[in-house]
């Protein structure tokens, strides 16, 4: 931040300093603002006479004269903070619980993350530079201690400082790892003065494009690694000490690293701010508007079989929906009230929430944490906790197993676990504490709001740094809570630490496990084996197994014994831990295979993943048995296929059996997935199995399913082998399927849905034999779904003649089909060249080409094609700057919102969603609304002037010659998913990717002005500003 900017901020605060409204008077002032009855100079409610304002008419009408040129300083009273005692009294807590203070200013300010060392000392991350001042590097780490053991921290030192936007922390070997994008630091105090004297950067490359999308939530995992959330800014992580190593790319994924070796790898996740593990190692995350999500599998499983299509690793599990209702008790801040009024009058852009409500549902969910302590009642253990900083509350949910996942159900009816009447209460994170309670990290700020969401007419009167000198950390305890002494785990030997693995408090188990691994003391092995085999708590038995693993002392005997544990979660972790030891132990291989028959689905699910670490008939039989019971569950199907990067045909043969029985839908889908994998891999051993299997099936339905899923070209070697092995039967089966598909697809008397399904099966036939049929299916007289199926099926061919067919049909295609056809024509260079030629020679008018397609044409890898397209663009478009200047007129015109809705549906709905219409592909329009009409105009006409990395367009070239474009909406170890306009998606396996590059351009194209004149733009702006 420049010195001029700092000086300006100080002047604003100084001018308003005398305007602090004391006590509860600001609440009355706020509602007076909303109703327009506030005095424009003081912000105080006016005296009323007979139900009418006694103010002069000019003042009575002040609210009706709202405008962006008006000074609202008098209507924005500063909200004073509460001292600690008053703030404590402002809490409303669910019955059976109360709030205690653990620490407050001046010992701590702006807490956003904490970590407790083995003696209960608390390292606190202070993000004083939130939300715009990262350049000032005000962030720091405080070390707090409770010296008199009364439960209140009373001593603090500045452990480290000079950090920009620090957000995460975890203890290790007497020091702390700290996340402060773009870096992860390690700090350590070696002389005992409470201040770090050693520091180094261990990782770098984390994104910081969004203050609400920074790395966060460091936790010690069961697997003896430190886990963290990457968040929406992504990362290309490198190690400064090994600059030659390729970066670890984290888009839509989290990470974990070994603090001993600094090996780092992607993990499944990819939400926003907040990540936590339950006692069983299940991972939970949250995003601002999706408050409770579960991670369903580990990213490494998706990586090992590139032919398996991975389902989304992260799923929303809240029964009441991602953006569920919340029940705040705090009044809404005056600036929110004023903003709502101005939006309702369309003075400033922005959504009018809830018909005039400024709150009432999750908009700032943060800090997802699973309670693993032992101070709360037994029925509270395992509760999911999440804060909403904008609503000054803490929400709780009960987690219930459902299949291989969970559901999360609201605990409190029409109320919340913790609310505060104080709008300064900002619960940004939580921590399971050494005393078994839950700590709430209260950033305690007057304003928490993304700066881009504040219109300048309001923002200039706010101080976004107010509260930088304050902060509280609260403890939630049950009514009958008895104070516990501070732990001193540093004094315990290996045997005593091992005993703590069976402790009821999760913090003790986790910290003891960390210390055992840090010390590398293998003398604890025998005691650990005893806990693993006979510990009282299943959580403790699991912790002991992983501690043994971390020390390199987990034996096959202990591992096998755990596979027979009475608790399903222990058995599941025993399966996971066996993976690296299977090659040396027949007993382990037998034990893992036996888990395929476990009575609990969650064990069978993990067993399916873990079986991928072995091979052979025992594995294949075990996977087939799991499929027989669980193939209806999509995630189990994925687990099974992920396990057979090799040997897919043997599992397929066991699933098919003799082919006489019609398999259930889930089994049929797995058969098709495995058959498709075999067709693509064409491994000799799989081919041999297939050549034995298909002839045995004869005319049974399973044979047709396999042949269809193989999708082999007629001239492929495998097709010839299959024909020879079956005496031509496979060829006859394929020909019969094609004949049936041709008959149904071309019969107008058949139902349209059946015809569309048959069109999709035409992919089994060469294009040359079906060109005339496809031409007929593209006719405008055909049903829309039949034409769409024809376009989608044509995309599976590589024949150059496909382009001519599509170009001939172009004049008859509607907007949706033109979008899909344009995507197709861009996917192969021969097709693209034919398309460009059609525009050059006038067969297709330049105005028919969508702006997004123009943008893709000018980013082609083929230089000759790119230059031809660029010339067409120059001919079709004017200068951007001149266009923006010309459309300034729209800012002065009166817009009509109903007409604007029609404009939105025509040019915006393909990528944006408003009032339930359109596709939520591009960024939410809320942020654009809040930046004002001129900003919206710039975003529409010059979208590449400023691009959020999350919405940058990528180009992926596949090994079969296709070129696909879109923003990356999902990325796993095995593939990426691109999305484009109209929610068109491509899931691409990494094994199929030849190259992938960023265009550096927004998904939103330039050139939309050709479809909208200045009046239409004014209408569109009016609609966006008034929409809900």
N, C-alpha and C positions, 0 to 999 in steps of 0.2 A: 504494500500500500504506500502511495506517495505521501510526503509530508503535508502537501496541500489537502489531501483527502482526510488525513488525520486531523488537521486543524479544522477543516469544515465540520467533521463529526463532533469535535469538542465544542464548536460554536453552537451547533444545533442543541446539544445536550445542555449547554449553559443557558441557552435561551429558554429552554423548557423546564429548567431545574426548579423554578419556583412554582411550577404547575402541578406538583405532586398532590394527588387527592388522598386525604387521609381516611383511615377507618374503612367503613363500607360505603362511603359516599360515592366512590367511583362506580359502584354497581348501578346506583340510580342514574348516574350520569350516562352510563353506557346505554341503558334502555331509553333514556331521553334522546340520545343520538339516533337510535334506530327509529324512533317515532318522529324525529325531526323537531322535538320540543326543547332542544338544548340551546342555550345562549351561545351565539357564535364567538363570543369573546372568552367566556369563562368555562364553558362546557357544563355548567351547573343547570339543573332543571329549572325551568321558569315557574314563577308562581302562577297558580290557576285561579280563575274566578268563574264560578258557575260552570265549571267544566270547560271553560275556554281560556286560552292564553291571555294574560294581561299585557303581553308584550306588544309593542307597536306592530301595525300590519306588515311593515317591511321586514321586521324580525320574524314574525310568524311565518312569513313566506320564504324565509332563508333556505329551509331545507329543500323547497321546490326549485331553488335556483342553484342546485348542485352543479358543479362543473369541474373539469380538471384544472381550471385556472384559479379555483378558490383555495384559500389557505385554511386548512382544517386543524390548525394547531389548537384552537380552543375546544375542539371536539375530541381531542385525543389526550385525555388526562393520563399522566404517568401512573402506572400501578405500583404502589410502594411494596417492597418486600415485607415479609413478616419475619420477626425475630424467631429464633429457634423454638421458644416455648409456644408462641402463638401458632407457628406452623404445625407444631405437634398437635395442638388442639384442633387444628383444621381438618385433621384426618377423620375419615369414616371407614372403619375396618369391619370386616365380616365378623359375626359373633364367634367368640372363642379365641380371638386374636387381639393383639395390641401392637402398637408401634413404639419402638425405643430409638433414641438417637445413639449412633455409634461414633460419628465424627461430624464436624461442621467447620465452616470458616472461623477463624483464619487458618486452621490447620490444613484444610483442604478446600479447593475451589474447582468447579467444573469437572467433577469426576465422571469419566465415561467407561472406565474399566478398572478392575482390581485383580490382584493375585495375592494370596496369602502364602508366606513362607512356612517352613516346618515348625516355627515357633509362634505362629499366629500374627506375626507382623504383617502389615498390609501395605503393599505397593499400589499406589493409586496413579492412574493416568489422568492428567489434567489437560483437557483440550481447551485451553484458554483462547486459542485463536479461531474457534468456531465463530461465525461461519464463513467469513471472507478474508481473514487476516493470516492465512498460512505463511505469507511472505515475511511476516514479523517473527516467526518461529518462537511463539510464546508457549508452546506446549512443554510440559515437563512431567517428571515422575517424582512423586512424594513418597517417602517412607514413613508410615505412621506406626506408633507403638502404644500399647496400653500398659504403662509402667506400673500402675497400682492395681491392675487386675480387677477393675471395677466394671468392665464392659464398655467403658468410654475411652476411645483413643485420646491420649493427652500429650503426645510428643510427636513432632514431625521434623524431618529434614528434607531438603531438596536433593534427591538422589541423582537426578540427571535433568538437564534442561537444554533449551535451544532446539526443540523439536518442532516440526511443522505437522499439524493435524495428527497427533498421536491418537491411537484408537484401541490398542490391544496390548496385553502383557501376559507373560507366563514365567514362573520361576524355574531355574535349573542351575544346579551346582553352585549355589551361593550367589547367583546373579539373576538377571531377568532378560528375557527376550522381549523386545518392544516393537510393535508395528507402528510405523509412522511413514505412510506412503511418500515416496516410492520404495522405502527401505524397511528391512527388519534389522534392528540393532541388537547387540548384546552388551549389557552393562554389568559391571561387577565392582563391588567395594572390597578391596583386599586389605585395607588397614583398619577397618572397623569404625570409621567415623560417620557412617551413615550416608556417605556420598560416593558415588561410583568414581573410581580412578582408572578403570579400564573400560574401553569402549571400542567397538568395531562394527562395521556393517557386514552382516553375513549373507543377506540376500538383497537384491534390488530389482526394480522393474514393475512394482505394483502401480496400478493406475490411480490417478487422483483427479479425474475429469469432473467428478461430482462429489461434493462434500458429504452427501448422503449415501455414497457408494464406495466407501473406503474399506480396506481389509480390516477385519475385526475378529473378536471372540476367539482368543487363543485358549486351548484346553489340552491338558495331558490326556491322551487316549489310552484305552486298555492295551493297545498294541505298542505302548512305550514310545510313542511319537507325539509331537506337538501338532495339533490340528488347528487350522484357522479358516475363516470365511474370506473369500476373495472379494465378494460383493460385485456390484454392477459395473465398476470401472475396469474390471479385468486386470490382466497382468501378463507380461513376458518376463519371467523371473530368471535371473542369472546370479551367479556367485562371483563377487569381485575377485576372489582368490583363484578362480578358474575361468578367466574371461573367454577362453577358447571353447568352452562347452556351449552347446546349443541351448537356447532359452527354453524353459518350461512354460508352455502357453496355457494360460488359465482364462478361458472364456466360458462362462456358464459353469465353471467347476471351482471347487475349493482346493485345499492343499494340505499336505502333512509333511513334516520333515523330522528326521532323526537328529536330535540335538547333539549326538555323539559324533556322527559322521557327516552331518549336513546334507545327506541325501534327501532330495525333495521330489515329490511326485503329486500329480493331480488326484483329487478325490471327488466323489460325487457330491453335489450340493448346488451352489450357485444362486443363493437367494440374496438378501440384502444385509441387514444389520441384526445379528443375533444368531447364535448357533450353540447347540448344547447336546450332550449325550445323556441318555437315561442310564440306570444302573446296569442294563444289559448291553450297553454299547450301541443302541439305536440312536440315530442322529436326527435332530429336529432343527428346523430353520424357520425364518419368517422374512417377509417383505412388508413394505409400508401398508399395502392394501391386500395382503394375503397373510393373515396373522399366525397360521399354524400349518406347517408343512413337514412331511417326513421324507427322509431319503431311503429309497427302497433297496439299493444294492451298491456295492463298491465299484468304482470306476475300473479297477484292474480286471474285473470279470468281463466287462464289455470289451476290453482291449484284446483279449486272447483269441477270440473268434471273429474275425472281421466280416464273416458271412452272416452273422446273427444280427437281425435288426433289433436294436436295443430300445425298449420302451422308455418313457421319461423317467429318469432316476428320482425326480423330486415330485411329490404329489401333495395336493392340498387335502387336509384331513379334517378340517373343522366341519362339524355337522351343520352349523348355522351359516356356513358359507365363508369365503375368503374375507369379505369386507363386512363382517357381522356387525349388528347393532352393539353399541356400548352405551353405558348409562352414567354419564358424568354428573358430578354434584357441583362443580365449579361453574361460575358464570363465564360467559364468553367475553374475551378481552374487547375493550372499546374499538381497537383497530379492526377486529374481525366484524364487529357490529357495523361499523362505518363502511367497511368494504362490502358487506352484504347489501347495505342500503344503496350504495353507489352502483353496485352491479344490478340490483333490481331496477334501478332507474336507467340502466345502460349508460351511465356516466363513465364508468370504467369497464373494461372487458372482464369477463370471468364468469364461471359457473355460479348460479344461484342455488346453493346447496339446499336440498330438502325443502324446496319451496320457501326458502327464507331462513332455514336452520343453518347455522355455521358448524354444526357438529352432530353427533349421534351415531356414528359408525366408524370403524377402523379406517383411519387415513394415515396414521403415523405409528404403525405397529413396530416394535423394536425389542431387542433383548431376549428373544425366545430362550427360556431356561427351564430345564426339568429339575424339580426339587428332589434332591437325593439325600437330604439331611435326616436327622432322627429326633429333632426337638418337637416337631409338629406331631399331631395325632397320627396313628398308623394309617388311617384312611386318606391322609393327605400326602403320603409318600408317593412319589412319581407323578404328582400334578404338574401340568404344563403352565408356566407363568409367562406372560407377555405384557409389556407396557404399551400405552398409547400416549406419547408425550404431548400431543396437541389437546388431549382431553383430560390430562392430569389424573390418570388412573392406572391401576394394575388389574389385569384380567387373569382369571385362572380357568383351566379346563381339565377334565378328567380324561385320561387316555385309556381306551379299551381295545384289546386286540380284535382284529377283524381279518380273517384269512392270514396272509403273510404281512399285512400292514396293521394300521391302527385307525381308530376314529377318535376325534377330540370333541367332547361334549361340554357345554357351558355348565359350571357348577352353580353359579348364583343367578337367581331368577329376578330379572328386571333390576339388577344391582350389580356391583362389582366387588371384587375381593378387597381392594383398597382404592378409595378416592380421596381427593383433597378439595376443599373449598378455595384453596390458594392456587391461583393460576400460575404461580412461579414454580410449582412442583412439577418436575420434569424427569420421570423415571425412565432413564435411557438404557440401563443395563441392570443385571442382577447377579448375585453370586451366592453359591452355597458356601456357608461359613464354617470355620473350625468348631463353633459351638452348636452346630446342627441347625441353625436358623437360616433364614434367607435375608441377605442384605439387598437393599434397594439403593441404586446409585442415582441420586437426585442432582441433576446438573444445575438446578435452581437458576433459571434464566427468566427474565421478563418476557422475552420473545424467543420462541423457537419456530422458525419458518424458513423455508428455502428462500434466499434473497430474490430469486427470479419470480417468486409467487407474490411479490409485493409491488403493487403499482407505485410509481414514483410519487404520486400525489399523497400517498400514505407513508411510503417508506421514508421520505425525507423528514418525517416527524418522529420516526422510531429510532431507537438506539439499539442496534443488533448486538452490541457488546454489553448491554446492561445485565449485570449479574456475573460478570467476569471475575469479580472479587468474592463470589459466594459459591457455596456448594454444600450439600449435606449427604450423608450416608446413613440410612435408616436400617433398623433391624426389625423384622416381623417375627414376633414370638407368640406362642400360645399363652393364654391367660395364666396358666399355672407354671410358667417357665421358671426354672431355678438356674441362677447364674453358674456357669462352669469356669473353672480356672483356665488360663491360657495354656495351650499345649507347649511342650518342649520336646518335640520329636528328635531334635538334634542330639539329645542325650541318650537315645535308645540304641541298643545294639541290634544286630541283624535279627536275632531271635525275637526281640520285643517288637521290632517293626513287622515281622512276619505275623505275629499275633494280631496286629492291628488290621490286617487284611480281612479279618472276620468281624470288624467293627460295624456297628449299625449305621454309623455316619459315613456317607460317601466321601466327604473330604478326607477323613482319616484313611480310608482304603486307598484313595488316589495318591495322597501324599506319601504314605508308607511305600507304595509300589514305586513311586518316583525315586525315593531315597534309596531303595534297594538297588535299583538300576544304576543310579548315579554312583553309588559306592562300589559297584561291581564286586560285591562280596559274595562269592559262591559258597561260603560256609553256611549260608542260609538254606541251601538246597534241600537238605533233609527235612527241616521244619516246614518249608514250603510244600513239599510233597505231602506231608501230613495234613496241612490245611486244604490242599487241593483235593485230597481223597475224603477227608472227614470233617471239614469245617462246618460250623453250624449254619452259615448262610450261603445260599447258592451264589450270591454276589461275591462273597469272599472266596469261594472255591474257584470262581472264574478269575478273580484278581490274582490268586496264587498261581494258576496255570500260566497267565501272561507274565508274571514276575519270573517264573522259571524260564519261560521262553526268552525274556529279555536278558537273562543271565547266561543263556546258552546251556541250561541244565534240564530242559524238559525232555524226559525220556519217553520212549514209545510205550513203556509200561504205564506211566502216569497218564499219558494221552489216551490209551485204550481204556483204562479204568474210568476216565471222565466220560467216555462215550456211553458208559452204562450208568451214569449218574441219574438220580431220581428226578432231577429237575430238567425240563426240556431246554432251558437256556444254556445250562452247562453242557448238555450234549451237543447243542448247536455250535458253541464255541470250541468244543473239543474237535468237531469236524473241521472247523476253520483252521485250528492250530495244527492239524495233522498234515496239511497240504505240503509243507516243506520236508516232511519226514517219510512220506509214503514209499519212496523208492528203496529205503533200507529196512522196511518192516512189513513182512507179510501179515502180521497181526493187526497192524494199523489199517492195511488195505482191506482186510476182512471186516474189521470193525466199522470202517467208513461205509463199506457196501451194505452192511447190515442196517445202517441208519436209513436206508431207503424204505425200510418197513417200519420206521418209527411211528408211533401213534399220533404224534404232533406234527402238523403241517409245517410249522416254522422250522422244525429240525430237518424235515425232508427238503425244504427249500434250500437251507444252507448246505445240506449234503449234496444236492444237485450241483451247486456251484463248486464245492470242494472236490467232487468226483472228477472234475476237469483236470485235476493235478495227477491223475493216473490214467492208464489206458488198459485195454484188453477186455476179454469177455465178461469178467466180473463187473467192471464199470458199466459196460453196455447193458447188462442185465439189470443192474441196479437203477440206471436211468430209465429204462423201460418200465420198471415197476413203479417208479415215482410218477411217470407219465400216466400210467393206468389210473392212478388215484387223483392226480392233481393237474392234469393238462387243461382243465377248464380255467385255471388261474393263469392269466397272461404272463405274470412275472415268473411263475414256475416254468412255463414253456421256454421263456428266455433263458432261465438258469440252465435248463437241460441242453439247449442248443449251444449256449456259451461253453459248455463242457466238452463239446465234440468238434473242436477244430479239426481233429482227425478221427476217423472211424464213424462218420455220420451214417454210413450205409448199414453198419451192423445194428445200430440203434433203430434205424428205419425198419430193418427186417424184423426186429423183435416187436415193433409197434404194429406192423401189418399182420403178422402171424400168417394164417392161411388165407386171409382176405375175405373170408365168408361173411364176417359180421360187419355191419355198417358202423364205422367208428363214431364216437361222439364228436361234436364240433371241435372241441379243443384238441383232441387227438388228430383229427383230420387236418387242422391247421398246422400242427407240429409235423405231420407227415409231409405236407406240402413244403414247409420251410426247409426240412432236411433234404427233400428231393431237389429243391432249387439250389441248395448249397452244393450237393453232389454234382449237379449239372454245371455249376460254375467252376468248382474246384477240379473235377475230373482227375482225382487221385487214382492211380492204378488199382489199389486195393479196394477202393469204394466202387470203382467201375466193375471190378470182378464180382463183387457181391451183388451189385445191381443186375448184372447179366445173369446171375443165378436166380435172383428173386423174381424179376418180372415174368420170365417164361412160366414159372410155377404158378403165377396168379391167373393166367389165362384171361378170360373175359370178365373177371370180377372187377367191381368198381375201384378197388384199390389200385389196380393196374392203370386204369385211366387217370386216376389222380396223380400217380407218380409220373406218367408220361407227360401229362399236361404241365405239371410243375417243373419238370426238367427243362421245358421250353427249348428243345434242341433244334437248331437249324437242320433242315433236311440233308444238307451236304456235310454235316459235321461228322468226324470219325466216330464219336460215341453213338450217334444216331444209327450209323451203319452197323456198328457192333451190336447194338441193341436189336436191330432188325434181324441180323444174322442169328443171334442167340434165341430169338423168339420165332424163328422161321417166318419172319415178315409180319408177325402178329403185332408188334409195336407200331409198325408203319400203318397197318390196317386200323389199329385203335386211333392213332393220330388222325388218319384220313377221315375216319368216321366222326370224330369230334369236330373236325373242320367242316365237314359237309353239314353236320347238324347246325353248327354256328352260322354258316352261310345261309342256310334255309330260313332259320328264325330271324336273323338280322335283316334279311331282305323282304320279309313278309309283313306288310303294313297291317295285316289283320291281327298279328300277335300283340300282346300288351307291350307298351313302350319300355317298361322296366326289364322285361324278359329280352327284348330286342337289344337293349343297351348292354346287358350282361353277355349276350352272344357276340356282340361287336367286340367286346374285350377279348374274347377267345380267338378272334381272327388273327391275333398276334402269332399264333402257332403256324400260320400259313405264310409263304413268301409274298412280299408286296406285289410282285409282278402278276401273280395269279388273281389278285383281289383288287387291283387298281380301279376297275370300272365300278365295282360294288362300293368302294369307299367314295368315289365321286358321287354316286347316287345318294349315299348316306349323308353327304354334306349339303344336299339340296335344301333350300329354305322351307320346303313343305314338310320336312322331317321333324319329329318332336325334338325339343331342345336337348333332352338327355341322350337321345340317340346321336345327335350331331356332336355333342360333347364327348361321348364315348368314342366316336370315330376319330376325333382330333387326338384324344389321349392315346388311342391305339396306334395311330400313325406315328406318334412320337417314339414308339419302340423300334421303328425301322431306321435304317441308315441309307436307304435308297435315295439318290439325288432327285428322282422323279417325284418324291413326296412334296417337294417345294412347289413344283408346278401345279400340282393338284390343289394345294392350299391357296396359292396365289390366284388361281382361276376362281376359287370359291370366295375370295376375299370380299368382293362387293356385296355379297349376300349375308355376310356375317354380322351379328350384333356386337355390342361393346364387350360382353363377357367372352365370347368366342374369339374376338379379335385379340383380346389380351392374351388368351391361351395360345392362339396361333402365333402371335408375335413372339412369345416366349420360346415356342418350338423353333421358329425360323432362326432365332438367335443361337440355337443350341448346336448347330453344325455349320461349319464354314461354307460348305457348298450351298446349303439352304439360305444362309445369310446373303451370300453373293447374289443369288437369284432374286431375293427380296429387294436388295438395293437396286439391282438392275430394273426391277419392275417400277420402282419409284423414279429412277432416272429417265425411263422411256415413257412415263406418264400413265402406265397401267394402274398404278396406285397413286392417288394424290398424296403429296407430302402431309397434308392436314389429316390424313387417315392414320398416320403413325403416332401412337401415344407418346407423350413426353418421356416416359420412363424408357421406352424402347429407343428413342433417339439418344438418350443418355447412354444406354448400353452399346449402341452402335458406335458411338464416338469413344468408347473405352475398349474396343476389340483388340485382341492380341495381334491380329493380321494387319500389318501396317497399311497395305494397299486398300483393304476394305475400310479401315478406319479413316483414311484420307478421303475416300469417296463419300463416306457417310458425313464426315465433317463438312465437306463442301455443300452437301445437301442441307445440313443444319444451318450453315451460314446463309444459304439462299432463303431458308424458310423462316429464320428468326432475325429480329433486330438486336441492337446492342442492349445488354442487360441494364446498364445504367440508365439509358434513355427510356427503357420500358418502365423501370421503377419510377422515374421522374414523371412519366406520363400518367401513371396510375395514382399519383398523389391526389389527383382530383377525387378519387373515391373516398378519401378521408373527409372531404368537405360535403359530400352528398348525403342526403337522408337515405338510410338503408331500410329495406323492408324485410323483416326476419322471415316471414312465411315464404317469400320468394327466395330468400337466402338459403332456406332449407332445401329447396329444389336444386340450387346451385351446388350445395354441399353434397347431395346425393349423386350428382352428376360427376363432380371432379374430385371430391375428397373422400367419399365413403369407401373407396377401394382400399384405403390404408388407415383411415381414422374412424373412430366410433363415437357418436354423440347421440344421446337420448335413445340408446338401444339400437340405432341403425348404423350399419357400416362394419368395418373390420378393425380391430384393435391391433394393428401391425406397427404403425408409426408411433411416435411419442404421444402421450396424452396432450390434448389441446389445452388443458388447464393451465400449464406453465406459459404457453404462448398467449393465452387470454390475459394472464396477469401482467404481461409485459407491454400491453397496450396495442391499440389498433395499428399504429405504424409498424410495430414489431411484427405483428401478424402479416401485414402486407409484405414486408421484407422476406419473411419466411416462405410465403407463397411464391413470390416472384424471383427470389434469389436464394433458394434453399441451401446452396453450397457455401454461402458466406460464413456460416458457423454450423458445424456438424457435430452432434454428440456421437462419440465413437460407437455407442450402442446401436446406432442407426446407419452406419456406413455400409454401403453396398459392396458385396464381395463377388468376385468372379471365380468360379470353380470349373476347371477343365478336367473332364474325366478321361480315363484311359481308352474309352471307346469313341472318343472324339466329340462328345457333347460339351457345350459351354453353357453353364447354368449361373444365374445371378440371383442375388437377394441378400437380405441381412441374415446374420447367423442368429437363430433363436434358440438353438440347442446344440450343445457340443459334448460328446462323450469320447471315450478312448477309441471307440469303434467307428465313429462317424460324425457328420455334421448335418444339421437341418437348416435349409435356406427357406425364407418366406418372401413372397413378392405381393404385388397388388392383388386384391380379391382373395387374399389368403391362400394363394397358390403355393404349395410347398414341395420341396424336393429333399428327401432323406438320402444322403449319399454316404456309402460306406467308405472308410478311409482307404481301403484296399483298391477302390475304384478311382481315387483322386490322382490325377497326373500333376496338377498344380492348383494352388489357391492363392489369390491375392486380393488385397483391398484396392478398390478404385479411388479411395480418398473422397468419394462423393456421397452425398446423401441418397437414401433410397427415393426420397421425394425428388422428382425430376424438375428441371427447368422447362419453361414453355407452356405452362398452363394458361397463360394469358390469351392464347389463341382461342380458348373456349369461353372466355369471360370478358366482358367490357367493363369500364370503370363503374357503371351503375350496378352491374352484377356483382362486382367486387364489394361495393358498399353494402349490398344486400347480404352477401356472405359474411362480412364482418359483423353486421347486425345480428345475424343468426348465431354465430359463434359466441358473441358477447352475451346473448340472452339465453342460450341453451342451458339445460340442467344436466 
